[in-house]
Amino acid sequence: MKTISRSQPLYRAADLRAIENAAADLPLMQRAGLAAADLATALCRLQGASLLVIAGPGNNGGDALVAARHLRERRFVVSVVLAGEAGRLPRDAAAAYRRFVDDGGSVLEGIPTGQRWALIIDGLFGIGLQRPVSGHHEELVRMANALAVRDRCPLLALDCPSGLDADTGRICGAAVRASHTITFIAGKPGLFTGDGPDHCGNVSVASLELDAERLARPSAHLVGNDLFADWLRPRARNSHKGSFGNAGVLGGAPSMVGAAFLAGRAALRLGSGRVYLGLIDRQAPRLDVVQPELMLRAPDALLATPLTALACGPGMGSSSEALALLESACALDLPLLLDADALNMLASEPRLAVVVAARQASTVLTPHPSEAARLLGTTTASVQADRAGAALELAARHHALVVLKGCGSIIATPDGRWFVNGSGNPGLASAGTGDVLSGFIVALLAQGWPACEAALAGVHLHGAAADERVGGGCGPLGLTAGELVDSARGLLNRWVGHRR
């Protein structure tokens, strides 16, 4: 895998419309169709192969018609199905239709039966979808998906798989499951979060010769190493363990001590000079035999230790003792990370929410969707329907940096900025991986990283470590949380080395 990645600007549909309006005098549809034809040609090298193009009733259909014309010129056998009326196409799409027909192309009303396809192009809706896919359009979506599976051929979506909300990654009724997506001008958030990654396949960006960031401010960014590169600093030779902070982990109630151990081991191996665990279980071991460098203390003793950052929540439980400890932790003037049970207590105790929102030191919240729903007083489905919106609301409400975990984790700041993380894979859907993420982030906080950069780096590294493990044949099935730690340590050291 790549060691270094760069962030990408992401735009919501409304911001893209502003860019398109600013560039209205440019032949954007012609450029989009040509870019799509070039990628289709690369995906289907067999000259004379049969290609199916599904063109919708809007400008996405126009892009598809331009692509179809170029592919016919390249000697492919192209069957175009128009899901709409030619006489009601928008101006540019109507011009693309006329040119395709004038050049000898024919347009069909339905998908031919008995034909096998080397490539299918989805130009049905793109980012222009305003309502759930239904009726004839839903039938076309389902047929395209089924034919791609039957013929084992690429399914190329133009701009955004039809039926996927490009802003949120939410499925609108039914959606194309593409193997490849070529998205125009710039990336869209919904391609990388929620259901987006399962429906977009391999995503490439065709800029159409526009510099989007010169025309409009990005809505968000896809996370890359450059966003935290200034903190990837080689260590001075003249340093000692005190130079790299004291990280604390508060948790480990009865039967859940392992969660605190996972977080502590992750913090230690990501470079925190000292790591202290405050275990609530009075019968807990006095020593981590796997990682004896960890210093185990009673919870009250941990809170009296001169820490530089503290994570609360891994295996913490929700007892009255845990609540009292959490209240004491929130009163400390140091960077604080709240996860798991700490978030559930935050959701159920209004007075605690007031204390957290008033904190002057940095606060990081790392909820999964169900925890976010409890914090917001809503449902998990509502959170998943607009992941960025939920993360931004939590960040503003609690004056905290928020990591909304899940496919395409969202990192949101109190001032309204947000980011989508593209690293990671289904191997992370296993017990303890969230505890490891908490350990990564608190280690960076303890070493003096700002909350935003610590969260971005921790989340991106967490996913990249999982990708490395899977790339080496270890997963995604059966990948365990503890296996991520050494991979993350190696990656972080390579990232730092790249900055020398």
C-alpha positions in Angstrom: 0.0 0.0 0.0 1.0 3.6 -0.4 3.0 5.0 2.6 2.0 8.6 2.1 -1.4 9.8 0.9 -2.7 13.3 0.1 -6.1 14.7 1.1 -8.7 15.5 -1.6 -11.3 18.2 -1.6 -14.9 17.0 -1.4 -18.0 19.0 -2.5 -21.6 18.6 -1.8 -24.0 18.8 -4.7 -25.0 22.5 -4.0 -21.4 23.6 -4.1 -20.8 21.7 -7.3 -23.7 23.4 -8.9 -22.1 26.8 -8.1 -18.8 25.6 -9.8 -20.8 24.4 -12.8 -22.5 27.7 -13.1 -19.2 29.5 -12.9 -17.9 27.4 -15.7 -21.1 27.4 -17.8 -19.3 28.6 -20.9 -17.0 25.6 -20.9 -17.9 22.2 -22.7 -18.1 20.3 -19.4 -20.4 17.6 -20.7 -18.0 16.9 -23.7 -15.1 16.7 -21.3 -17.0 14.4 -18.9 -18.1 12.1 -21.7 -14.6 11.8 -23.1 -13.1 11.1 -19.7 -15.7 8.4 -19.2 -15.0 6.9 -22.6 -11.3 6.8 -21.9 -11.8 4.9 -18.6 -14.3 2.6 -20.3 -11.8 1.8 -23.0 -9.2 1.0 -20.4 -11.6 -1.3 -18.6 -12.6 -3.1 -21.7 -9.7 -3.5 -24.1 -11.3 -6.0 -26.4 -12.1 -4.1 -29.6 -15.6 -4.8 -30.9 -17.0 -5.8 -27.5 -20.6 -5.2 -26.7 -21.2 -2.3 -24.2 -24.5 -1.3 -22.5 -25.0 2.3 -21.7 -28.0 3.4 -19.6 -28.7 7.1 -20.1 -31.0 9.0 -17.8 -33.3 11.9 -18.3 -30.9 14.6 -17.1 -27.3 15.8 -17.7 -25.9 12.6 -16.4 -27.6 10.9 -19.3 -26.0 13.5 -21.6 -22.5 12.5 -20.2 -23.4 8.9 -21.0 -24.5 9.8 -24.5 -21.2 11.6 -25.2 -19.3 8.6 -23.9 -21.4 6.3 -26.1 -20.5 8.3 -29.2 -16.8 8.2 -28.5 -17.0 4.4 -27.8 -18.8 3.8 -31.1 -16.0 5.7 -32.8 -13.6 3.3 -31.2 -15.3 0.4 -32.8 -17.2 -0.9 -29.7 -20.7 -2.2 -30.2 -22.7 0.2 -28.1 -26.3 -0.3 -27.0 -27.9 2.8 -25.5 -31.0 2.6 -23.4 -32.6 6.0 -22.8 -34.6 6.1 -19.5 -36.6 9.2 -20.4 -38.1 11.1 -23.3 -35.7 12.6 -25.8 -37.9 15.7 -26.3 -37.6 16.5 -22.6 -33.8 16.3 -22.1 -32.0 19.4 -20.8 -30.3 21.6 -23.5 -26.8 20.1 -23.3 -28.1 16.5 -23.0 -30.4 17.1 -25.9 -27.5 18.2 -28.0 -25.5 15.1 -27.0 -28.5 13.0 -28.0 -28.8 14.6 -31.4 -25.1 14.2 -32.1 -25.1 10.6 -31.1 -28.1 9.8 -33.4 -26.7 11.9 -36.2 -23.5 9.9 -36.1 -25.4 6.7 -36.6 -26.2 5.6 -33.0 -29.5 4.2 -32.1 -31.4 4.5 -28.8 -33.4 1.6 -27.3 -36.3 1.7 -24.9 -35.2 -1.3 -23.0 -32.2 -3.5 -22.3 -31.9 -6.2 -25.1 -32.4 -9.8 -23.9 -30.0 -12.6 -24.7 -27.1 -10.2 -25.0 -23.9 -10.6 -23.0 -22.0 -7.4 -22.0 -18.3 -6.7 -21.7 -19.0 -3.4 -19.8 -22.1 -1.6 -18.5 -22.1 2.2 -18.0 -24.5 3.8 -15.5 -25.5 7.3 -16.6 -29.0 7.2 -15.1 -28.9 9.9 -12.3 -25.5 10.8 -11.0 -25.7 13.5 -8.3 -28.9 14.9 -9.6 -31.2 12.5 -7.8 -34.0 14.3 -5.9 -36.2 11.4 -4.8 -36.0 7.6 -4.1 -35.4 5.5 -7.2 -38.6 3.6 -8.1 -40.7 2.1 -10.9 -38.9 1.7 -14.3 -35.8 3.4 -13.0 -35.5 1.0 -10.1 -35.9 -1.9 -12.5 -33.0 -0.6 -14.7 -30.8 -0.3 -11.6 -31.6 -3.8 -10.5 -31.1 -5.2 -14.0 -27.7 -3.4 -14.4 -26.5 -4.9 -11.1 -27.7 -8.4 -12.0 -26.2 -8.2 -15.5 -22.8 -7.1 -14.2 -22.8 -10.1 -11.9 -24.0 -12.5 -14.5 -21.5 -11.4 -17.1 -18.7 -10.7 -14.6 -18.1 -7.4 -16.3 -17.2 -3.9 -15.0 -20.0 -1.6 -14.1 -18.9 2.0 -14.5 -20.9 4.7 -12.8 -20.7 8.3 -14.1 -20.2 10.9 -11.4 -22.0 8.9 -8.7 -23.8 5.5 -8.7 -27.4 6.1 -9.5 -29.5 5.8 -6.3 -26.7 6.9 -4.0 -27.0 10.3 -2.3 -23.7 11.9 -3.2 -23.8 14.2 -0.2 -24.4 11.6 2.5 -23.7 8.1 1.2 -27.3 7.1 1.8 -29.2 4.7 -0.5 -32.3 6.3 -2.0 -34.6 3.3 -2.7 -32.2 1.2 -4.8 -28.7 1.9 -6.0 -26.2 0.8 -8.7 -23.4 -1.3 -7.3 -20.6 -0.1 -9.5 -17.1 -1.7 -9.8 -15.7 1.7 -10.8 -16.9 5.3 -10.5 -15.5 8.2 -12.4 -16.6 11.3 -10.6 -16.4 14.7 -12.3 -14.8 18.0 -11.2 -14.1 16.8 -7.6 -14.9 14.1 -5.1 -18.2 13.9 -3.3 -18.5 13.0 0.4 -21.1 10.3 -0.1 -18.8 8.3 -2.3 -16.6 7.6 0.7 -18.9 7.2 3.7 -22.0 5.2 4.6 -23.1 2.9 1.8 -20.9 4.8 -0.7 -17.8 2.6 -0.6 -19.9 -0.6 -1.2 -21.5 1.0 -4.2 -18.8 3.0 -5.8 -16.0 0.5 -6.2 -12.8 2.1 -7.4 -13.2 5.9 -7.5 -11.3 8.1 -9.8 -11.7 11.9 -10.3 -11.8 13.6 -13.7 -11.3 17.3 -13.0 -12.6 18.3 -16.5 -9.7 20.8 -16.6 -11.2 22.8 -13.7 -9.4 23.8 -10.5 -12.4 23.3 -8.1 -10.7 24.9 -5.1 -10.2 28.1 -7.0 -13.9 28.3 -7.8 -15.5 27.3 -4.5 -14.4 26.4 -1.0 -14.6 22.6 -0.4 -17.4 21.2 1.7 -15.0 18.7 3.3 -11.8 16.8 2.7 -10.9 13.2 2.3 -8.2 12.5 4.9 -4.5 12.3 3.8 -1.2 12.4 5.6 -0.6 16.0 4.5 -3.3 17.2 6.9 -1.1 16.3 9.9 2.3 16.2 8.2 3.7 19.1 10.3 3.4 16.8 13.4 5.2 13.9 11.8 8.5 15.0 13.4 11.7 12.9 13.9 12.7 12.6 17.5 15.7 14.5 18.8 18.5 12.3 20.0 18.7 14.4 23.2 15.3 13.3 24.6 13.9 11.1 27.3 10.6 9.4 28.2 9.4 12.5 29.8 9.7 14.3 26.5 6.8 12.3 25.0 4.0 12.7 27.5 2.1 10.7 30.0 -1.0 9.0 28.6 -3.7 7.7 30.9 -6.6 5.2 30.3 -9.5 5.1 32.7 -11.7 2.0 32.4 -11.5 -1.7 32.9 -14.6 -2.5 35.0 -15.2 -6.2 36.0 -15.1 -8.5 32.9 -13.9 -5.7 30.7 -10.3 -5.2 31.7 -9.1 -6.3 28.3 -10.5 -3.1 26.7 -8.3 -0.9 28.9 -5.3 -3.1 28.2 -5.8 -2.8 24.4 -6.0 1.0 24.6 -3.0 1.1 26.9 -0.9 -1.1 24.6 -1.9 0.9 21.6 -0.9 4.2 23.3 2.5 2.8 24.4 3.4 1.5 21.0 2.4 4.8 19.3 5.1 6.6 21.2 3.7 7.9 24.5 6.6 8.2 27.0 4.6 6.6 29.8 1.2 5.0 29.9 -0.9 4.6 33.1 -4.0 2.5 33.4 -6.6 3.2 36.1 -8.6 -0.1 36.4 -12.0 0.0 38.1 -12.1 -3.7 38.7 -10.6 -4.2 42.2 -9.7 -7.8 41.2 -7.9 -6.8 38.1 -4.3 -8.0 37.6 -1.5 -5.8 39.0 0.5 -6.4 35.9 -0.1 -6.7 32.2 2.1 -9.7 31.5 1.9 -9.0 27.7 3.0 -5.4 28.1 4.7 -5.0 31.5 5.7 -1.5 30.6 2.2 -0.3 31.4 1.8 1.1 34.9 -1.4 -0.1 36.6 -3.0 2.1 39.3 -6.2 2.5 41.2 -8.5 4.9 39.4 -8.2 7.7 42.0 -4.4 7.4 41.8 -4.5 7.7 38.0 -6.5 10.9 38.2 -3.9 12.3 40.6 -1.0 11.4 38.2 0.5 14.3 36.2 -0.9 13.1 32.9 -0.7 15.0 29.6 -3.8 13.3 28.1 -6.5 11.0 29.3 -8.8 8.5 27.6 -12.0 7.5 29.5 -14.3 4.8 28.5 -12.7 1.5 27.4 -14.5 -1.2 29.4 -15.5 1.5 31.9 -19.1 0.3 32.7 -21.8 2.6 34.0 -21.7 2.1 37.7 -22.0 5.0 40.2 -18.3 4.7 40.8 -17.6 5.0 37.1 -19.8 8.1 36.8 -18.1 9.7 39.8 -14.7 9.0 38.2 -15.8 10.4 34.9 -17.0 13.6 36.5 -13.6 14.0 38.1 -11.8 13.3 34.9 -13.9 15.9 33.0 -12.8 18.5 35.5 -9.1 18.0 34.8 -7.4 20.6 32.7 -5.9 18.3 30.1 -6.8 16.9 26.7 -9.6 14.3 27.2 -10.9 11.5 25.0 -14.3 10.0 25.8 -15.3 6.7 24.2 -17.7 3.8 24.8 -19.2 3.8 28.3 -18.0 7.3 28.9 -20.2 8.4 26.0 -23.2 6.5 27.2 -22.9 8.3 30.6 -22.5 11.6 28.9 -25.7 10.9 27.0 -27.6 10.0 30.1 -26.3 12.7 32.5 -27.3 16.3 31.4 -25.1 17.9 34.1 -22.0 16.0 32.7 -22.8 17.3 29.2 -22.7 20.9 30.6 -19.3 20.3 32.1 -17.9 18.8 28.9 -19.2 21.6 26.7 -17.6 24.2 29.1 -14.1 22.6 29.2 -11.2 24.8 28.1 -8.8 21.9 27.3 -9.4 19.8 24.1 -12.1 17.2 24.2 -12.4 14.3 21.7 -15.5 12.2 21.4 -15.3 8.9 19.4 -18.8 7.5 19.1 -20.0 4.7 16.9 -23.4 5.4 15.3 -25.5 4.0 18.1 -23.6 6.0 20.7 -24.0 9.1 18.6 -27.7 8.5 18.4 -28.0 8.3 22.2 -26.0 11.5 22.5 -28.3 13.3 20.0 -31.5 11.7 21.3 -32.3 10.2 18.0 -32.1 6.8 16.2 -29.1 5.1 14.7 -30.8 5.1 11.3 -31.1 8.9 11.5 -27.4 9.2 12.3 -26.5 6.9 9.4 -28.8 8.9 7.0 -26.6 12.0 7.4 -23.3 11.0 9.1 -21.6 14.3 8.6 -24.6 16.3 9.9 -24.7 14.1 13.0 -21.0 14.5 13.7 -21.1 18.3 13.1 -24.1 18.6 15.5 -22.3 16.6 18.2 -19.1 18.7 17.7 -21.0 22.0 18.1 -23.2 20.8 21.0 -20.3 19.5 23.1 -17.6 21.9 21.9 -15.5 18.9 21.0 -13.7 17.2 18.2 -15.9 14.3 17.1 -14.9 11.0 15.4 -18.1 9.3 14.2 -16.8 5.8 13.5 -18.0 3.5 10.8 -17.5 3.0 7.1 -15.9 6.3 6.1 -15.4 7.7 9.6 -16.3 11.4 9.9 -14.1 13.7 11.8 -15.8 17.0 12.7 -14.6 20.1 14.5 -16.5 22.6 16.7 -15.9 25.3 14.1 -17.8 23.4 11.4 -15.0 21.8 9.5 -15.2 18.1 8.6 -13.3 15.3 7.0 -14.0 11.8 5.7 -11.5 9.0 6.2 -11.0 6.6 3.3 -8.7 4.1 4.9 -9.8 0.8 6.5 -11.8 -2.2 5.7 -14.4 -4.7 7.2 -11.7 -6.3 9.3 -12.2 -3.4 11.7 -15.7 -4.7 12.5 -14.4 -6.7 15.4 -14.3 -6.4 19.2 -11.7 -4.0 20.6 -10.8 -2.1 17.5 -12.4 1.1 19.0 -10.3 0.7 22.1 -7.2 0.5 20.0 -8.3 3.7 18.2 -8.7 5.4 21.5 -5.2 4.4 22.5 -3.8 5.8 19.2 -5.5 9.2 19.6 -4.6 9.6 23.3 -1.0 8.7 22.6 -0.8 11.5 20.1 -2.6 13.9 22.4 -0.2 13.0 25.2 2.7 13.9 22.9 1.4 17.4 22.3 -0.5 17.0 19.1 -3.5 19.3 18.6 -6.9 17.5 18.9 -7.8 17.8 15.2 -4.5 16.5 13.9 -4.4 13.8 16.6 -7.8 12.6 15.6 -7.1 12.7 11.8 -3.8 10.9 12.2 -5.2 8.3 14.6 -8.2 7.5 12.5 -6.2 7.4 9.2 -3.5 5.3 10.8 -6.0 2.9 12.3 -7.6 2.2 8.9 -4.2 2.1 7.2 -2.9 -0.5 9.6 -6.0 -2.7 8.9 -5.4 -2.3 5.2 -1.8 -3.3 5.6 -2.8 -6.4 7.6 -5.4 -7.4 5.0 -2.9 -6.7 2.2 -0.6 -9.2 3.9 -3.2 -11.9 4.0 -4.3 -11.4 7.6 -8.0 -10.7 7.2 -10.4 -9.1 6.8 -12.1 -12.2 8.3 -10.7 -12.8 11.8 -8.6 -9.7 12.0 -8.2 -8.9 15.7 -7.8 -5.5 17.4 -4.4 -6.4 18.9 -3.0 -7.2 15.5 -3.4 -3.6 14.4 -1.0 -2.1 16.9 2.4 -3.3 15.5 1.3 -2.5 12.0 0.3 1.0 13.1 3.6 1.5 14.8 5.5 0.5 11.7 3.4 2.8 9.5 3.8 5.8 11.8 7.5 5.4 11.8 7.6 5.2 8.0 5.5 8.3 7.8 7.9 10.1 10.1 10.8 8.8 8.1 9.3 10.1 4.9 9.4 13.6 6.5 13.1 13.6 7.2 
